[in-house]
Amino acid sequence: MDLQTLTLLVEIVDSGNLSQTARKLKMTRANVSYHLAQLEKSVGVQLLRRTTRRVEPTELGMRLVECGRNIQNELLAAEEIVKSLGRELQGRVGISVPSGFGQMVMSPWLIEFKRLYPGIVLDVLFENRADPLRDGVDITVRVMQEPPPSLVARSMGDVTYLACASSAYAQVHDMPRTLDELRKVPLITSGVVGRQLRLSAYRDGERHEATLEPVLVSEHFPFLREGILAGLGVGLVPDYVLCDKIAAGEVVTTLQDYRLSIFGTHMYLMYMPNRHQTKAVRTCIEFLLESARSASSRNGP
């Protein structure tokens, strides 16, 4: 058994199948299959179980994969130490952030990080994909109720959704006072699959649900903000979208006795537990968490 073959085993498990591994390593599928067969022959036991869609490690296979990952991580760490001697912090950090929170809250943080560390390449994706931790993405930020147990999840604070409208709209129209009344107003929000939106609402320890049909829908939160300010209806958006206008009295809120949620009530920063993190990635993680803590302390009671 050599390091190259052990690395191949790690790649097969991470990719999920031989074809994907072959493409990534620029090998033929037959060549990947041959080296895997030779490895299994050398240890005398089956290391992977093949299904119609993917391969999964046996118990011994998983142990070898963990050893291979540890060796890879140590080698990468050693290479990073050598490359960084006498130089400013360098590297690449791939980040996937929610379209709204990323645009309206995290953009200044990321710009400040880049100003502090000009040698780091930032590759920022503004997206709401459910499975963003893929090749090229080191850090993912998402709103959700519970993070996947397979990932390391660090808290970035609570997310508060508001039912709100412009003061001009509220002067002309009755604001909804119950979840049932919320169904009857022109609703502006995001995250709709098809026409209907399922809203969760919590009050006095009880969970309620409402199925709504918005009239203005977008994942671009600055656009939703403009629609609410234009008086087109009642917005259902996170508080950071309009907190400045609420403070200025230009936007009013309703249903304050409910805790509203579309995707979840918490923001998490997540990353893979076994993937090697460069110093650039580690520095970015701590910078973003500290930025979130500072923002929370400024906005808190």
Secondary structure, DSSP 8 states (H G I E B T S, - for coil): --HHHHHHHHHHHHHSSHHHHHHHHT--HHHHHHHHHHHHHHHTS--EEE-SS-EEE-HHHHHHHHHHHHHHHHHHHHHHHHHHTTS---EEEEEEE-HHHIIIIIHHHHHHHHHH-TTEEEEEEE---S---STT--EEEEEESS--TTSEEEEEEE--EEEEEEHHHHHHS----SHHHHTTS-EEES--BTTBEEEEEEETTEEEEEEE--SEE-S-HHHHHHHHHTTSSEEEEEGGGTHHHHHTTSEEEE-TTSEEESS-SEEEEEE-SSS---HHHHHHHHHHHHHHHHHHHHH--
